């Protein structure tokens, strides 16, 4: 990205700093992949010991807008958002999460359509697939996960030969690098690539070769392609700030759809976007395939933005929106603690903050008032514990089974659709990181008077009876009421039992033909505070999953060990819960994963022997059998 490439100069040095601090990770810690072109050509999952830890295991969920509008590939185009996030430096990015809450987790998946894991530098590598746990979280929310190919400007270390290597074409017309990009995406189970070509002074017909490369990639896969407005048709790098005759061939070339997303550089004005829309339509494409860039890297929701060019009459105008560095909500936090970062997230996505600019005051508009949130709650069973994907502890049924910090977006729940569009003079909801029923967080409400809090947009058929369970606890003179809004206009309510400890409430909605549940939420009555720890919905008794047999490879380091755990089968999307049985016979949670392979960074051992317990769990919360093993890694 032209305006922010100075970051990658910083990143070169960050790579060295991280390497100096590498000892904080175990010697056998698996990392997310990254390559230069020649390294990618030599890569295969068979010769990469860490590849198995970088495979996403959660399929892409189906999304919908409302009771009648699905968002499949053949659906009419609607305005959307692509978010470029740089949650960590390119190198030494652990494959499956961190042992700290001071890492970034994203809670507003319902407003974006594409997640791009931004990364790459001239010092580390320029081809960066998305980390598996980010893809898992994106897919769970129906969001496509995209890797990055970054050719830096020469002044920031970019080399022309990297572009030449990338675009090598064999005599048979094949492009070896394109084949490798396809292989990586299929192996790691993500959805496509962002090509950001900003290296200049190229010689030869590189513009034509790039077009042939993209055509080849599109013909041989159904993977997505995102193109950044930098390189033009004659191989020069000249940012156009619009779609025009110099760059349109990377968007639509005759009958060939070249890119699904065309990311427009940041310096546009109203006329640029209006002209871009006209040209896109002339080419037979929707204007919503064009994404006007907003650079928020340094100031997050305090960034001055040309909102008048992006929004009109309360909705997007002329193009979709591309956000560069939306994880700046984490960067601007001084504490880096999840409570503070989540407040920044709400400011960023919901808008309303007044900021000072050199031209006077400006209001950050945000996105939630202009984009209809997407949802994936259209199949049962569904369960959410409002688990943010990190925690300072881990609870099961309100009991603490680990007091260690953790971060793993592979097990982040689908969070509430509306976060939180309510009258905060009546009720203040937030994610609490101080208590939970399952996981490391819950939904906390501080109520001042009667209020209604919508939680999830749903599309649940009532052709069969539907069962609900809601786990909550209350403090003060407050009562809660759970409600369901039906497609026929009915609103059904059920009172929740007041309790100072976690209490499960069960109820049923009887079958109705041609009727769906379209929204669920809670109502508060009186004053006080409450925690919601779980919402679970099913329509039949779910069978218990089969807990896979597993094998463990251990690496002993004095009185501790690192473990590679491999599950032999993965018949359906399930989680594996892993526990350690200590000398006092206490069960300590080690982690939870949907993957066939999982890394445990540190576990105490006596004489090399470790007691491990594993139990599988369906995405609906049904538990399988428990398998116990004593592992001897001293041999």
C-alpha positions in Angstrom: 0.0 0.0 0.0 1.5 3.3 -1.1 0.8 5.4 1.9 1.9 3.0 4.5 4.8 1.0 3.1 7.1 2.7 5.6 5.7 0.2 8.0 7.6 -2.6 6.3 10.9 -0.8 7.0 9.9 -1.0 10.7 8.9 -4.6 10.2 12.3 -5.5 8.9 13.7 -4.5 12.3 10.8 -6.1 14.2 11.8 -9.4 12.6 15.3 -9.1 14.2 13.8 -8.1 17.6 11.4 -11.0 17.6 14.2 -13.4 16.7 16.2 -12.1 19.6 13.3 -12.8 21.9 12.5 -16.2 20.3 13.3 -18.0 23.5 9.9 -17.1 24.9 8.5 -19.8 22.5 9.4 -23.4 22.8 12.1 -24.9 20.6 9.5 -26.9 18.7 6.9 -24.2 18.3 5.3 -24.4 14.9 4.9 -21.2 13.0 2.7 -19.9 10.2 4.3 -20.1 6.8 5.9 -17.3 4.7 8.1 -17.5 1.7 10.1 -15.7 -0.9 9.3 -16.9 -4.5 12.1 -19.5 -4.7 11.2 -20.9 -1.3 7.6 -21.3 -2.3 8.6 -23.2 -5.4 10.6 -25.7 -3.2 7.8 -26.0 -0.7 5.5 -29.0 -0.3 3.4 -30.1 2.7 5.4 -33.4 2.8 8.7 -31.7 3.4 7.4 -29.0 5.8 7.1 -30.4 9.4 5.0 -27.4 10.4 2.5 -27.6 7.5 0.1 -29.8 9.4 -0.3 -27.2 12.1 -1.3 -24.6 9.5 -4.3 -26.3 8.1 -7.7 -24.7 8.8 -10.3 -27.3 9.8 -13.5 -25.3 9.7 -15.5 -25.1 6.5 -16.8 -21.8 5.1 -20.3 -21.2 6.6 -23.3 -20.1 4.5 -24.4 -16.6 5.2 -27.6 -14.7 4.8 -28.9 -11.1 5.2 -32.4 -11.7 6.3 -35.2 -14.3 6.2 -35.3 -14.4 2.4 -31.8 -13.4 1.2 -28.9 -15.8 1.1 -25.4 -14.7 0.2 -24.2 -17.5 -2.1 -21.9 -17.0 -5.1 -24.9 -16.6 -7.4 -26.7 -14.0 -5.3 -27.1 -10.5 -6.5 -24.2 -8.2 -5.5 -24.5 -6.0 -2.4 -22.0 -3.5 -0.9 -19.5 -5.1 1.3 -16.3 -4.6 3.3 -12.8 -6.2 2.9 -10.6 -5.8 6.0 -6.8 -6.0 5.8 -5.4 -7.0 9.2 -1.8 -7.4 10.3 -2.3 -9.2 13.7 1.4 -10.1 14.0 4.7 -9.7 12.2 5.4 -12.0 9.3 7.9 -14.3 11.0 7.5 -16.2 14.3 3.7 -16.1 14.1 2.6 -19.2 16.2 0.4 -21.5 14.1 -2.3 -22.0 16.7 -2.4 -19.0 19.0 -0.6 -17.5 21.9 -0.2 -17.9 25.7 -1.2 -14.2 26.2 -4.4 -12.2 26.1 -2.4 -9.3 24.8 -2.9 -10.3 21.2 -5.4 -9.2 18.7 -8.8 -10.9 18.3 -11.5 -9.6 15.9 -15.2 -9.5 17.0 -17.1 -7.9 14.1 -17.0 -10.6 11.5 -20.7 -9.9 10.6 -19.8 -6.7 8.7 -17.0 -8.0 6.5 -17.0 -10.3 3.5 -13.2 -10.8 3.1 -10.5 -11.0 5.7 -6.9 -10.5 4.3 -4.0 -11.5 6.5 -1.7 -8.6 5.7 2.0 -9.3 5.9 5.2 -9.7 4.0 8.5 -7.8 4.0 11.7 -7.7 2.0 13.5 -9.0 5.1 11.3 -12.0 5.9 9.3 -13.1 3.0 6.7 -11.7 0.5 4.2 -14.5 0.3 2.1 -15.0 3.4 -0.9 -17.3 3.7 -3.4 -16.6 6.5 -2.7 -18.3 9.8 -4.9 -21.3 10.4 -6.7 -19.9 13.5 -7.7 -16.7 11.6 -9.1 -18.8 8.8 -11.0 -20.9 11.3 -12.6 -17.8 12.8 -13.4 -16.3 9.4 -14.9 -19.4 8.0 -17.1 -20.0 11.1 -18.6 -16.5 10.4 -18.9 -17.1 6.6 -16.0 -14.8 5.8 -13.5 -15.6 3.1 -9.9 -15.8 4.2 -7.2 -14.4 1.9 -3.4 -14.6 1.9 -1.0 -11.8 0.7 1.5 -11.6 -2.1 3.4 -8.3 -1.5 6.0 -6.9 -3.8 7.5 -3.9 -1.9 8.5 -0.7 -3.5 12.2 -0.7 -4.3 12.9 2.0 -1.8 11.6 -0.4 0.9 13.6 -3.4 -0.2 11.6 -4.6 -3.2 13.6 -6.3 -5.9 12.6 -6.5 -9.6 13.8 -10.1 -9.8 11.1 -11.2 -7.3 8.5 -10.1 -9.8 10.3 -11.8 -12.7 10.6 -15.0 -10.7 6.9 -14.8 -9.8 5.8 -14.4 -13.5 8.0 -17.2 -15.0 6.0 -18.9 -17.7 6.9 -22.4 -18.9 6.9 -23.4 -22.6 3.6 -25.3 -22.1 1.9 -22.0 -21.0 1.9 -22.9 -17.3 2.9 -20.6 -14.4 4.7 -22.6 -11.7 4.1 -20.0 -9.0 0.4 -19.9 -9.8 0.2 -23.6 -9.4 2.0 -23.3 -6.0 -0.4 -20.6 -4.8 -3.3 -22.9 -5.6 -1.6 -25.8 -3.9 -1.0 -23.8 -0.7 -4.6 -22.5 -0.5 -6.1 -25.9 -1.0 -3.7 -27.5 1.5 -4.3 -24.9 4.1 -8.0 -24.5 3.3 -8.3 -20.8 2.7 -10.0 -18.9 -0.1 -7.6 -16.9 -2.3 -4.8 -14.4 -2.6 -4.3 -10.6 -2.5 -1.7 -9.5 -5.1 -0.1 -6.1 -4.2 2.5 -5.4 -6.8 4.3 -2.1 -6.0 7.9 -2.8 -7.3 8.8 -0.4 -10.1 11.5 -0.1 -12.8 10.4 -3.4 -14.3 11.5 -4.1 -17.8 9.8 -6.2 -20.5 6.1 -7.1 -20.8 5.5 -7.7 -17.1 2.0 -6.1 -17.3 1.0 -8.6 -20.0 2.6 -11.5 -18.2 0.7 -10.5 -15.0 -2.6 -10.6 -16.9 -1.7 -14.0 -18.3 -0.7 -15.2 -14.8 -4.1 -14.1 -13.4 -6.0 -15.7 -16.3 -4.1 -19.0 -15.7 -4.8 -18.8 -11.9 -8.5 -18.2 -12.6 -8.9 -21.0 -15.1 -7.3 -23.6 -12.8 -9.0 -22.8 -9.6 -12.2 -21.3 -8.0 -10.0 -19.3 -5.6 -10.6 -15.7 -5.1 -8.3 -12.9 -6.3 -7.9 -9.4 -4.8 -6.0 -6.8 -6.8 -4.6 -3.6 -5.5 -4.6 -0.4 -7.6 -0.8 0.1 -8.2 0.6 -1.6 -11.3 -0.9 -0.5 -14.6 -1.2 -2.1 -18.0 2.4 -1.2 -19.3 4.1 -2.6 -16.1 4.6 0.8 -14.4 3.5 1.4 -10.8 1.2 4.4 -11.0 -1.6 4.5 -8.4 -4.8 5.6 -10.3 -7.1 6.1 -7.3 -9.9 4.8 -9.5 -10.8 2.1 -12.0 -9.9 3.3 -15.5 -8.5 2.3 -18.9 -5.0 1.9 -17.4 -5.9 -0.8 -14.8 -9.3 -2.2 -15.8 -7.6 -5.3 -17.4 -6.7 -6.5 -13.9 -10.4 -6.2 -13.0 -12.2 -7.4 -16.1 -10.4 -8.4 -19.3 -12.9 -9.1 -22.1 -15.0 -12.1 -20.8 -12.6 -13.0 -18.1 -13.3 -11.9 -14.5 -9.7 -11.1 -13.4 -10.3 -10.1 -9.8 -13.2 -10.6 -7.4 -12.1 -7.5 -5.4 -10.5 -4.4 -6.9 -9.0 -2.4 -4.0 -8.8 1.3 -5.0 -5.9 3.4 -3.6 -6.7 5.9 -0.9 -6.5 9.4 -2.7 -9.8 9.3 -4.5 -12.5 12.0 -4.6 -16.2 11.7 -5.4 -15.6 11.9 -9.2 -13.1 9.0 -9.1 -15.6 6.7 -7.5 -18.4 7.8 -9.7 -16.3 7.2 -12.8 -15.2 3.8 -11.4 -18.8 2.7 -10.9 -19.7 3.7 -14.5 -16.7 1.8 -16.0 -17.4 -1.3 -13.8 -21.0 -1.4 -15.0 -19.9 -0.8 -18.6 -17.6 -3.9 -18.2 -20.5 -5.9 -17.0 -19.5 -5.9 -13.4 -21.1 -4.6 -10.2 -19.8 -1.5 -8.6 -19.8 -3.4 -5.4 -16.8 -5.4 -6.6 -14.8 -2.1 -6.3 -13.6 -1.4 -2.8 -12.5 2.2 -2.0 -9.6 2.1 0.5 -9.5 3.7 3.9 -6.1 3.8 5.6 -6.6 3.6 9.3 -3.2 2.2 10.3 -2.0 5.1 12.5 -5.1 6.6 14.0 -7.8 3.9 13.9 -11.3 5.5 14.5 -9.6 8.9 14.8 -8.7 8.9 11.1 -10.2 11.7 8.9 -12.2 9.9 6.1 -14.0 11.1 3.0 -17.3 9.9 4.2 -19.3 12.0 1.7 -17.7 10.0 -1.1 -18.4 6.7 0.5 -21.9 7.1 1.9 -25.1 8.8 0.6 -28.6 8.7 2.0 -27.6 6.4 4.8 -26.0 3.7 2.7 -22.8 3.0 0.7 -22.5 5.0 -2.5 -20.7 4.0 -5.8 -18.3 1.4 -4.2 -17.8 -1.0 -1.4 -15.2 -0.3 1.3 -11.7 -1.6 1.8 -10.2 -1.1 5.3 -6.4 -1.1 5.6 -5.1 -2.1 9.0 -8.4 -2.5 10.9 -6.5 -4.1 13.7 -5.3 -0.6 14.6 -7.9 -0.8 17.4 -5.4 -3.0 19.1 -2.4 -0.9 18.2 -3.7 2.3 19.7 -4.5 0.6 23.0 -2.0 1.4 25.7 -2.8 -1.6 27.8 -3.4 -4.1 25.0 -5.9 -5.7 27.4 -9.0 -7.1 25.7 -11.4 -4.9 27.7 -9.7 -1.8 26.3 -9.3 -3.2 22.8 -13.0 -4.1 22.7 -14.0 -0.6 23.6 -11.9 0.6 20.6 -13.6 -2.0 18.4 -17.1 -0.7 19.3 -16.0 2.9 18.6 -14.5 1.8 15.3 -17.4 -0.3 13.9 -20.4 1.6 15.5 -19.0 5.1 15.0 -20.1 8.3 16.7 -16.7 9.6 17.9 -15.9 13.2 17.4 -12.3 13.9 16.2 -10.3 17.1 15.7 -8.8 17.6 12.2 -6.9 20.6 10.8 -10.2 21.5 9.0 -12.2 21.4 12.2 -14.3 18.7 13.9 -15.2 15.5 12.1 -17.4 12.6 13.2 -16.2 9.0 12.6 -19.2 7.4 10.9 -18.2 3.8 11.4 -19.9 1.0 9.5 -22.7 -0.7 11.4 -25.2 2.0 10.5 -24.5 1.7 6.8 -24.1 -2.1 6.3 -26.6 -4.7 7.1 -24.9 -7.4 9.3 -24.6 -10.9 7.9 -25.4 -14.0 9.9 -24.7 -17.7 9.7 -27.3 -19.0 12.2 -29.4 -20.9 9.7 -28.7 -24.5 10.7 -29.0 -26.3 14.0 -27.5 -27.1 16.4 -26.1 -23.7 17.4 -24.3 -22.7 20.6 -22.5 -19.6 21.8 -20.8 -19.0 25.1 -19.8 -15.4 23.9 -16.3 -16.7 23.9 -14.1 -14.0 22.4 -11.2 -16.4 21.5 -8.9 -15.4 24.3 -8.9 -15.3 28.1 -7.0 -14.9 31.4 -8.5 -18.2 32.5 -10.7 -21.0 31.1 -13.9 -22.1 32.6 -16.2 -25.1 32.1 -19.7 -24.9 33.5 -18.4 -21.9 35.5 -15.6 -23.8 37.1 -12.1 -22.7 36.4 -10.0 -25.5 34.8 -7.1 -23.3 33.8 -5.7 -20.1 35.2 -3.2 -19.5 32.3 -3.7 -16.8 29.7 -4.6 -18.1 26.2 -5.4 -16.8 22.8 -6.8 -19.1 20.0 -9.4 -17.8 17.5 -10.0 -21.3 16.2 -12.4 -21.6 19.2 -13.9 -18.1 19.1 -17.7 -18.3 19.2 -20.0 -16.6 16.7 -20.5 -13.3 18.7 -23.7 -11.3 18.8 -25.0 -9.9 15.5 -25.6 -6.5 17.0 -22.8 -5.2 19.3 -24.5 -3.3 20.7 -27.1 -1.0 19.1 -29.1 -0.1 22.2 -30.0 2.9 24.3 -27.1 2.9 26.8 -29.0 5.1 29.2 -31.2 2.0 29.8 -28.8 -0.9 29.5 -25.0 -1.1 28.9 -23.9 -4.4 27.4 -20.3 -5.5 26.8 -18.2 -8.6 26.6 -16.9 -9.5 30.1 -13.4 -11.0 30.4 -13.8 -11.5 34.2 -16.3 -14.4 34.2 -17.6 -17.1 31.9 -19.7 -20.2 31.8 -17.5 -21.9 29.1 -14.3 -20.3 27.8 -12.8 -17.0 28.8 -15.6 -14.5 28.4 -19.3 -13.9 28.7 -21.9 -11.2 27.9 -22.4 -8.7 30.7 -25.4 -6.3 31.1 -25.7 -3.4 33.4 -29.4 -2.4 33.4 -30.8 0.9 34.6 -34.4 0.5 33.5 -36.4 -1.8 31.3 -34.7 -2.4 28.0 -34.4 -4.8 25.0 -31.2 -6.2 23.8 -31.2 -8.0 20.4 -28.6 -10.7 20.2 -28.6 -12.8 17.1 -30.1 -12.6 13.6 -31.3 -16.1 12.8 -33.1 -18.0 10.0 -34.2 -21.1 11.9 -37.0 -23.2 10.4 -39.9 -24.2 12.8 -40.9 -27.2 10.7 -39.8 -29.1 13.8 -39.9 -28.2 17.5 -36.9 -26.1 18.5 -35.3 -26.3 21.9 -33.5 -23.5 23.7 -31.2 -23.4 26.7 -30.0 -20.1 28.1 -27.4 -19.9 31.0 -27.4 -16.7 33.0 -26.9 -15.3 36.5 -28.1 -12.0 37.9 -27.1 -9.5 40.6 -29.5 -6.9 42.1 -33.2 -6.2 41.5 -33.2 -7.4 37.9 -35.0 -10.0 35.9 -34.3 -11.3 32.4 -36.7 -12.4 29.7 -35.5 -14.3 26.6 -37.4 -13.6 23.4 -37.7 -15.0 19.9 -39.1 -13.0 17.0 -40.8 -15.1 14.3 -41.2 -14.4 10.6 -45.1 -14.3 11.0 -44.8 -11.3 13.4 -45.1 -13.3 16.7 -42.8 -12.6 19.6 -42.5 -15.4 22.1 -40.9 -14.8 25.5 -39.7 -16.9 28.4 -38.6 -15.6 31.8 -35.2 -16.6 33.0 -34.7 -17.7 36.6 -32.9 -15.3 38.9 -29.8 -16.8 40.4 -26.5 -15.5 41.8 -24.8 -18.5 40.3 -24.9 -19.9 36.7 -28.4 -21.3 36.1 -29.6 -23.1 33.0 -33.1 -22.4 31.6 -34.7 -24.7 29.1 -37.8 -24.1 26.9 -39.2 -25.1 23.6 -41.0 -23.5 20.6 -43.5 -25.9 19.0 -43.4 -26.5 15.3 -45.2 -24.1 12.9 -45.3 -24.6 9.2 -43.7 -22.0 6.9 -42.4 -20.0 9.9 -38.9 -19.1 10.9 -37.2 -17.7 14.0 -35.6 -14.5 12.7 -34.2 -12.9 15.8 -33.4 -13.8 19.4 -32.5 -11.5 22.3 -33.1 -10.6 25.9 -35.2 -8.0 27.8 -34.2 -6.6 31.1 -36.7 -5.7 33.8 -35.6 -3.6 36.8 -32.1 -2.5 37.8 -29.0 -4.5 38.3 -26.4 -6.5 36.4 -26.5 -9.9 34.7 -24.2 -12.3 32.9 -25.2 -14.4 29.9 -23.0 -17.5 29.7 -24.6 -19.6 27.0 -27.3 -19.7 24.3 -27.8 -23.1 22.7 -30.4 -24.1 20.1 -31.3 -27.5 18.7 -34.2 -29.3 17.1 -33.4 -32.9 17.9 -31.2 -34.9 20.2 -27.7 -34.6 18.8 -25.6 -37.8 18.8 -22.4 -37.7 20.8 -19.2 -37.3 18.7 -16.6 -40.0 18.5 -13.5 -39.0 20.4 -10.5 -39.8 18.2 -7.7 -41.9 19.2 -4.5 -39.9 19.3 -0.7 -40.1 19.5 1.7 -37.8 21.2 5.3 -36.8 20.3 7.1 -35.2 23.2 10.1 -33.0 23.6 11.6 -33.0 27.1 13.2 -30.0 28.6 14.2 -30.7 32.2 10.9 -30.8 34.2 8.7 -29.6 31.3 7.8 -30.8 27.9 6.4 -29.6 24.6 3.9 -31.9 22.9 2.7 -32.6 19.3 -0.7 -34.2 19.5 -2.0 -36.0 16.4 -5.7 -37.1 16.2 -6.0 -40.1 13.9 -9.5 -39.3 12.7 -11.6 -36.2 12.1 -14.9 -37.5 10.6 -16.8 -34.2 11.1 -16.1 -30.7 12.4 -15.5 -31.3 16.1 -13.4 -29.7 18.9 -10.9 -31.8 20.9 -10.5 -30.7 24.5 -7.1 -31.6 26.0 -6.4 -31.9 29.7 -3.4 -32.7 31.9 -3.9 -34.7 35.1 -1.5 -33.4 37.7 0.0 -35.1 40.8 -3.0 -34.0 42.9 -5.3 -35.6 40.3 -6.6 -32.2 39.2 -7.7 -31.9 35.6 -6.0 -28.9 34.0 -7.2 -27.6 30.6 -4.4 -27.5 28.1 -6.3 -26.3 25.0 -9.1 -26.9 22.5 -8.7 -27.4 18.8 -10.7 -28.3 15.7 -7.5 -29.5 14.0 -6.0 -32.9 13.6 -2.7 -31.7 14.9 -2.2 -29.5 18.0 0.9 -28.1 19.7 1.1 -27.8 23.5 3.9 -25.4 24.5 4.6 -26.3 28.0 3.5 -29.1 30.4 5.1 -30.2 33.6 6.4 -33.7 33.8 7.9 -36.1 36.3 10.4 -38.5 35.0 9.1 -37.9 31.5 5.7 -39.2 32.3 2.5 -37.2 31.5 -1.2 -38.1 32.0 -3.3 -36.8 29.2 -7.1 -36.7 28.8 -8.9 -35.9 25.6 -12.7 -35.4 25.0 -14.2 -34.4 21.7 -17.1 -31.9 21.5 -19.4 -31.1 18.7 -20.0 -27.5 17.6 -23.4 -27.8 19.3 -21.7 -28.6 22.6 -22.4 -32.4 22.8 -19.5 -34.2 24.5 -18.0 -37.5 23.4 -16.3 -40.2 25.4 -13.1 -39.5 27.5 -9.9 -41.1 26.4 -7.0 -41.2 28.9 -3.3 -41.9 28.3 -0.1 -41.9 30.2 2.7 -40.8 27.9 6.3 -41.5 28.6 8.5 -39.1 26.6 11.7 -40.0 28.5 12.4 -42.9 26.1 
